[in-house]
Amino acid sequence: MTDLPVLDSATYIAADNGEPLVLDMGELPGETGFARGQRLMKLALLKGRRQKQVTLPCSLAAWPVRLGDTIRVSLPRRGWTAKTFEVTGRTVHIGEDGVRVTLSCIETGPAIFDWRTSEEMPKPAGGVPTLPSPTAKPVVSAPTMTEELYETRGGGGVKTRVRLAATTDNPFIDTWQFAWRPVSAPEPTLRGLTDTPEDMIDDVAPGPYAFGVRGRNARGIWSDWAWAGAAAVQGENAPPGAITGLSVQASGGAVAMLRWDRHPSLDVRQGGRIEFRHAGAQAGASWQSSTGIGKSVSGGVTEATLPLKSGTYLARPYDAMGTPGPVSGIAVRAASIIPTTTVATLAEAPGFAGTATGCSAAGGVLAMAPGQTRARYAFAGRIDLGAVQPVRLISDIELLISEARDLFWQPSGTAMWTPPDARLWLGSTDAYGDVDLQVSVTDDAPETARWGPWQSFDAADFSGRAFRFRALLSVESPDYTIGITGLTVTALQAA
């Protein structure tokens, strides 16, 4: 380093994924010129980037070619037109079929020998090298903390493991010691000595902690303790990650098969669940503008079977403590190889002329009354097929679940104003409520019918003459409300 500056290229290092590829040229014996030494290094650097080699079987016409000669090769199959090569090997074969010359070549070019005097670097001045001293007190960095969940063998369930790591530029450190303490604790807990700058602490309870480390060199000199700022260990309190690889396949015109990748979070796979909701929109669907569909499945499975409906299917993981993760969605258009025709459509919006209990309609929005957690709306209309027939019923609900306090309210408790697009003021991205659409079937005329029990449905096949419907609205607490802007049931039959 005191005789010849090292030559490198940031462009080449970036092309090699950030990895410097070092060529040791030795001491360049016999070379004393400073500029010539730099030029030799550049030649070696540029030649190292030319890696293409070729072995050429030639006729006797190649007899005059010697080692070190430069030739031009045209090979259309390789895309070469007068490509320059340097001859590195030459063999002659004499046989019954005549004399054959084989050339071994490596690519070269005039750019390899390009050199400008402005590229010369000044000779570095000699001096005392800044090497670390084995007698100086070492210095280490504060440890970094990462956490992970693990499953115990003794049946203790899911617990949290903390990994600590530190760094130093002192090569004489051969012993490390880590320490940790809860922020509220006055004294730290010391860990055992280790020969690597890493440590692992099992069964750590969630909360804020301080982590420290020190190092000792081969002469027994300890560094000062290096403490990191307070870090929060979340453990099972950390929200799970999103579902990945979500896909949907339609089967038989009635079933949607959802599949996804195995969830990476252990507390989702062990004791967690995955819930599903559906929105009629093909784009822009959210958790609070959708309704529940199907039943939740265990967090360890990777597929679920749901009723097939056009729109967007939403999936969300919950860990063992009930903490929700991000929402993943996929849109689908219901398709079937069996042709169908629409025999009836029953739409309640925007009038909502049916019987409402715990809710009311205004401005094309059916909303829960303030303070209510349960409400029921009975459809004003029915579907009468005139005779007992099989039919497929498909529901379509447009709604928004939001915080009730985000509305403008009059002193009387009624809504003073609802935005024209009927979207309530949002204060949360979660959906703490749902709408359950139910059907009751009869084989008799609706006027004198003996109606069957109420059954929940999303998209299902029924047999009967007449069908009546109702919607059950529910929220977890009076702090939330549901606003419905679309409520439709479509009846289909095979064409």
Secondary structure by P-SEA (a helix, b strand, c coil): cccccbbbbaaaaaaacccccccccccccccccaaaaaaaaaaaaaaaaccbbbbbbcccccccccccbbbbbbbccccccbbbbbbcbbbbbbccccbbbbbbbbbbccccccccccccccccccccccccccccbbbbccbbbbbbbbbbcccccbbbbbbbbbbbccccccbbbbbbbcccccbbbbbccccccbbbbcccccccccccccccccccccccccccccccccccccccccccbbbbbbccccbbbbbbccccccccccccbbbbbbbcccccccccccccccccccccccbbbbbbbccbbbbbbbcccccccccccccccccccbbbbbcccccccccccccccccccccccccccccccbbbbbbcbbbbcccbbbbbbbbbbbbccccccccccccccccccccccccccccccccccbbbbbbbbbccccccccccccccccccccccccccbbbbbbcccccccccccbbbbbbbccc
